[in-house]
């Protein structure tokens, strides 16, 4: 997991899976609500997705204890911040 950008209202997180760099997670804070379900503590970040009307649950856990090299930008974000 790599935080591409963060301010008081928005967090952009690269969500690359292998060579698939098609996803950038965008968290928005508006009217006291954070969009996308997740949990964060000092050592981990967990993203959960449940398909409504089913028991299907998708969970991804990220280890925040070890810093990683900055990954290649997600597709479409190559020039972000330039």
Buried (B, 14 or more C-beta within 10 A) or exposed (E): BBEBEEEEEEBBBBBBEEEEBEEBBEBEEEEEEEEEEBEEEEEEBEBEEEEEEEEEEEEEEBEEEEEEEEEEBBEEBEEEEE
